[in-house]
Amino acid sequence: MSEYNNVKRGKLKLKGESDRPKKRKRKEKKLNVEAVVDKDSISHGNWWKTTKTEEITGSVAIEFGSNRTYVRALDNGLFTLGAPHAEGEGPSPEEILTAVFINERKIAFKSGYNKYLRVEKDGIVTGRSDAIGPMEQWEPVFQEGKLALQGYNECFLGVNADDDTIIARSKKATSDEIVTIRSHTTRENNPLKDVPVEEQGNIRQIEENYVRKFQKFQDKHLRISKEDTKQLEVAKNEGTFHETLLDRRSKMKADRYCK
């Protein structure tokens, strides 16, 4: 029995097996990112549908109906409804307007002839103004995923059924006054738009951001904990990140909310 105990125990080694320890290969996490395809935009020549007032800026086109028909500027200062476009085709040059953002409620439109759109007293929409005044301002009204454009006369942009002239005479936004404003500007996709400014960056940067936010600034120098940031990484996974940050700041006496 004693001889058995003296035998050196170890891992069973097979013939041909190397003595070198095997390197562990790190498994890379594959990101399953599916590209979001905007079929509606593609079918309109990559002119995408705006859904809020702040998106209505730069090169735009005002579309009526579902046949890819846009408001078209004429050289006499009037506007008409253009001919339908084929699938995948964008608006013509005469159908492209420049949207000017005025404030969170109002915008203005300028035609390719460098004139601003306004509503005349008879309700006809013209493009003959050189500057933006009250009559050249339009209010986009979004409701239940639909959009209508209200002029200064409190009437909505529409089309005259007799001659396709663009008018603003209806006080109510019916199906005939529903439009789509399409934009050709580059859409910015900011993945951090919903992340607080203080929490943008790595762990060390986040801690510094919070110190800057809450420090008393008695001597104008940042007092940041010199402890290992691994503690913060663990706390973040456990859901106690902010409590740990506060505790680290309190030890440095760097937080105005700490005693």
N, C-alpha and C positions, 0 to 999 in steps of 0.2 A: 504493500500500500504506500509505503514511504517512497519507494522508487517511482511510483506513479505520480506522486505529488511533486517530485523533483523535475519531472518532464516539463520543458518550457512550452507553455501553451501559447498558441497564436492562431492567426487566421489560416484556414486551410488554403494551401497554395497548390494550384494546378500546374501541370507540366506546360511549359511554354509561356506562362504568365509572367509579366515583367514585374520587377521589384519597385519600379517607380510608381509613386502615387498618381492616380488618374486626376487630371485636371477637371474640375467641375465646370461644365459649360453653363454660363448664365443664359437662362431662357429669356429672350427678349419678348417683352409684351407686345403683341401685335395690336395695333390700334385699329379697331373696326370702324373706320370712318367712311360713311357712305356719302358720296357726293350728292348734294341736293340739286336736282335739275329743275329749273324753272321752265316748265313746258310752255306756259303762257307767254313768258318773255321771248322764248325761242320762236314761237309762232308769229310774233310781232317784230321779228328782226332784231331781237335783243333789246327791245324797248320795254322796260319793266313797269309794272303798275305801282303807282305811289299809294300809300295808305295813311299818310299824315301830312300836315301842312309843311313841316320843316323839310320834307323830302322834295317838295315842289320848288326846285331851283335849277338854274342852268337850262340846257336844251330839253324841251318838253313838247308833247303833242297832245291835243285834246281829242279824244275818241268818243264817237257816238255809236251806240248799238254794238253788235257783235260781228260786223262784217269788215272790221278794220277800216272804218271810214273816219277821217280826221277833219278838223276845222282847217280850211284852206284860205290863205290870204290872197286877195286880188290886188292888182296894181292901182285900182281906183280907191283903195282904202276900205273896201267892204270885205266881208268874209262869207264863204259858202261852205257847204259840205262837200268834201272831195270824193272822188270815185273809190270804190272798194279796192283793197289791196289783196294780193295773193298771200297764201300762208307762207310765213317766213320772211315776208317783205316789210320793211319799216316805212314810216311816213316819207313823203316827198319833201324836197327842200322848202316848197311853199307852205307846207303843213307843219313846219318846225318853228316853234316859238321859243323865246327866251323868258323864263320865269324869274322875277325879281322878288326876293323875300323881303317883305316890309316889316312885319312883326308876327307874333304867334297866331294871329288871326287873319291877316291880310297879305295878299300878294298882288303883283302886277305882271302883265304879259306884254312882251314886245315882239312885233312881227319881224319878218326878214327884211322889211322895208324900213326898219329902225323907228317904227312908230308904235306908241302904246295903245292897247285896246281900251275902249271906253263904251259906255252905253249912252246913246243919244236920247233926247226927250221922247222920241217916238218908239223907243225900245230897240232900235237897230244898233247892232254892235259894229263899231268902226275902228280903224287903226290909223288915226291921223294926228295923234297927240305927240308933242315933242318932249313932254315932261310928265311926271306922275303927280296927279292931284287926286282929290276925293273921288272924282268920276272915273278915274283909271284904276281904282282899287277893287279887288275881288276877294270874296270870302269863301274859301272851300268849306263845305258843310259835309262832314263824314257822319254817316249813321247806318248802323247794321251792315257794314261792309260796302256801302254804296256812297257815291259822291255826287254832289251838285254844286255848281258855282253861282254864288249870289252876287249881283252887281250892286252899285251904290243906290239904285232905285228899289232895292229889296226884291227884285225879280231875278229869276234863275235863267241861266244860259240855256238856250234851246235852238231849235231849227224851225224855220217857217215851212210848213208843209207844202205851200204853193210853189216856192221857187228855191228852196234849200238855203235861203239866206239865214245867217246866224243872228239871232235876236235874244232879247232878255225882257220878256213881257209877262211871264207867269209868276204869280205870287206864291204858287205852290210847286214843289218839286215832284212832278209826276214821273212816270217811266220815260216820258219824252225828254225830260230835263236831266236824266241820270247820265253822267259822263265818266270817262276814265282818263286820268291824266297820266301819261306815260313819260318816263324819263330815260335819258340816254347817258346820264352821268354815272361814274363808277360808284357802286355801292361799297361802303366801308363796313367790313365785318370785324368788329373789335370784340374778341372773346373775353376781355376784361371789363366790358362796359357795365356789368352788374356787380363787379367786385369793388368793395370800398378802396379808396386810394391808399389807405394805411396798410392794406393787406395785399398789395401788389409788389412782387419781388420774392426773393428767397427768405428763409427764416430769419437770418441776421438783419436783412433790410427791413423786414416787417417789424422786428423788435425796435430798430432805430426809428422807424416811422412813428411808432406809438410813444417812444420816449420824447421825440420832437413835439408830439401833440400834447402830451400831458406834463412835461417837465416844468418845474417852477422857474427855471432860467435865473437862478440866483447869481451864478457866476458866468452865465452865457456859454458854458461848456456842457456838452452832452455827457450824461452819466449812464453809460451802458454796462450792463452786467458782463463780467468776463467769464462767467460760467459757460460750460460746454452747451452748444445749441442742441445737442441730442436730446436734452431734457425737454426742449420745446417741441421737437419732432414727435416724441412719445406723447406729450400732452395734446398735441394736435390730433393724433390718432384716437386718443381716449376722450376727446371732447372737453378738455380742461385747458385749452390753449390760452384763452384770455385771462383766466385765473392765474395761470403760471406766469404770464407776462407781468401781471400786476404784482405778484409776489417778488419777482426779480427786480422790478422797479422800486418796490418798497425797501428792499435790502440796500439799494443804492441811494435811498432817500431822494429819488428823482421824480416822484409823482406828487402833484399838488393835492391829490385826493387821499394820499397815505399819511398817517400820523407819524 
